[in-house]
Amino acid sequence: MNVDYVCYWNRFNDDIEFMIGHKPNLFWQITWRFVSPAIMLVIFVFYFITKVQETPMYKAWNPESDNFPTLEEKEYPTWIFAIIFILAGIPGLSVPLTAIYKCLRNRCCKKDNEFKQDDLNTIAKQVHLTDEATKNKPDIPETADGR
């Protein structure tokens, strides 16, 4: 859904047309391009806001407590948030940053030798070539021994 939104609207429509036989109508194009990404963005923002407002806690044993065998909740130290960002935030940012970089590079720096559909080496193309070769194969008469 978001792949369509970033760079490839027409290609995505062509793929849908190939699958179902006609291009998607205006309702689906508006839904895929604007409504669905907006809904996902709203969900993400509200989830992020609710998680940021919570204080992360963990349960631990406190041997000095009067109720020793029970667990008590403690707050994480502040330095742990830097570790969380390093371990989860930076790798998570690499995906959208790479997508933005490639999208901008493709729009700004067009190559002379653009990718052509004929350059694809797919199974469907190989089957088509095999079918063409079989159609153009000359009939060889059989020999007396059946070969």
C-alpha positions as CSV (number, residue, x, y, z in Angstrom):
1,M,0.0,0.0,0.0
2,N,2.7,2.5,1.0
3,V,5.0,1.3,-1.8
4,D,2.4,2.6,-4.2
5,Y,2.2,5.9,-2.3
6,V,6.0,6.6,-2.4
7,C,7.0,6.4,-6.1
8,Y,5.2,3.9,-8.3
9,W,1.5,4.8,-8.7
10,N,1.3,4.0,-12.4
11,R,3.3,0.8,-12.1
12,F,1.1,-0.3,-9.2
13,N,-2.0,0.4,-11.3
14,D,-0.5,-1.5,-14.3
15,D,0.1,-4.5,-12.0
16,I,-3.5,-4.4,-10.7
17,E,-4.7,-4.2,-14.3
18,F,-2.6,-7.2,-15.2
19,M,-4.1,-9.2,-12.3
20,I,-7.8,-8.3,-12.7
21,G,-8.0,-7.2,-16.3
22,H,-8.8,-3.5,-15.8
23,K,-7.4,-0.5,-14.0
24,P,-8.7,0.1,-10.5
25,N,-11.4,2.8,-10.4
26,L,-11.1,6.2,-8.7
27,F,-12.4,5.0,-5.3
28,W,-9.6,2.4,-4.9
29,Q,-6.9,4.8,-6.2
30,I,-8.0,7.5,-3.6
31,T,-8.2,4.9,-0.9
32,W,-4.7,3.4,-1.6
33,R,-3.0,6.8,-2.1
34,F,-4.5,9.0,0.6
35,V,-7.0,7.4,2.9
36,S,-5.1,4.3,4.0
37,P,-1.8,6.1,4.6
38,A,-3.6,8.8,6.5
39,I,-5.3,6.2,8.7
40,M,-2.0,4.4,9.3
41,L,-0.3,7.7,10.2
42,V,-3.0,8.6,12.7
43,I,-2.8,5.2,14.3
44,F,1.0,5.5,14.5
45,V,0.9,9.0,16.0
46,F,-1.6,8.1,18.6
47,Y,0.2,4.9,19.5
48,F,3.4,6.8,19.8
49,I,1.9,9.5,22.0
50,T,0.4,7.0,24.4
51,K,3.6,5.1,24.7
52,V,5.7,8.2,25.2
53,Q,3.4,9.3,28.0
54,E,3.8,6.0,29.9
55,T,6.7,5.6,32.3
56,P,8.4,2.3,31.5
57,M,8.7,0.0,34.5
58,Y,10.1,-3.3,35.3
59,K,9.6,-5.8,38.1
60,A,12.5,-6.8,40.3
61,W,13.2,-8.5,43.7
62,N,14.0,-6.1,46.5
63,P,15.7,-8.2,49.3
64,E,15.5,-5.3,51.7
65,S,11.7,-5.1,51.4
66,D,9.4,-6.2,54.3
67,N,7.5,-8.3,51.8
68,F,10.6,-9.9,50.3
69,P,9.3,-12.7,48.2
70,T,7.1,-10.2,46.2
71,L,8.1,-8.2,43.2
72,E,8.1,-4.4,43.2
73,E,8.0,-2.1,40.1
74,K,10.9,0.1,39.4
75,E,11.5,2.8,36.8
76,Y,14.2,2.3,34.2
77,P,17.2,4.5,34.5
78,T,17.4,7.4,32.0
79,W,20.4,6.1,30.1
80,I,18.5,3.1,29.1
81,F,16.5,5.2,26.6
82,A,19.7,6.0,24.6
83,I,20.4,2.2,24.4
84,I,16.9,1.6,23.2
85,F,17.2,4.2,20.5
86,I,20.6,2.8,19.4
87,L,19.3,-0.8,19.3
88,A,15.8,-0.2,17.8
89,G,15.6,3.4,16.5
90,I,18.6,3.6,14.3
91,P,18.0,0.3,12.5
92,G,14.3,1.1,12.2
93,L,15.1,4.5,10.5
94,S,17.3,2.9,7.9
95,V,14.4,1.5,6.0
96,P,12.4,4.7,5.4
97,L,15.6,6.7,4.9
98,T,16.8,4.3,2.2
99,A,13.3,4.4,0.5
100,I,13.3,8.2,0.5
101,Y,16.9,8.3,-0.8
102,K,16.1,5.9,-3.7
103,C,12.9,7.7,-4.6
104,L,14.7,11.0,-4.8
105,R,17.6,9.6,-6.7
106,N,15.3,8.0,-9.2
107,R,13.3,11.2,-9.7
108,C,16.3,13.5,-9.9
109,C,19.0,11.4,-11.6
110,K,17.4,9.7,-14.5
111,K,19.8,7.4,-16.4
112,D,20.1,7.3,-20.2
113,N,19.7,3.5,-20.2
114,E,16.3,3.3,-18.4
115,F,15.2,-0.1,-17.3
116,K,13.1,-1.7,-20.1
117,Q,10.5,-4.4,-19.7
118,D,12.2,-6.4,-22.5
119,D,15.3,-6.7,-20.3
120,L,13.6,-8.8,-17.8
121,N,14.7,-12.4,-17.6
122,T,11.6,-14.1,-16.2
123,I,10.2,-17.5,-16.3
124,A,7.2,-16.3,-18.4
125,K,9.6,-14.9,-21.0
126,Q,11.6,-18.1,-21.1
127,V,8.4,-20.1,-21.6
128,H,7.4,-17.7,-24.3
129,L,10.8,-18.2,-26.0
130,T,10.5,-21.9,-25.7
131,D,7.0,-21.9,-27.3
132,E,8.3,-19.7,-30.1
133,A,11.3,-22.1,-30.6
134,T,8.9,-25.1,-30.8
135,K,6.6,-23.4,-33.3
136,N,9.6,-22.5,-35.6
137,K,11.2,-25.9,-35.2
138,P,11.3,-27.6,-38.6
139,D,9.7,-31.0,-38.9
140,I,12.4,-33.7,-39.1
141,P,11.2,-36.9,-40.7
142,E,11.6,-40.0,-38.6
143,T,14.1,-42.6,-39.6
144,A,13.4,-46.2,-40.0
145,D,14.4,-47.1,-36.4
146,G,11.8,-44.5,-35.0
147,R,14.2,-41.8,-33.9
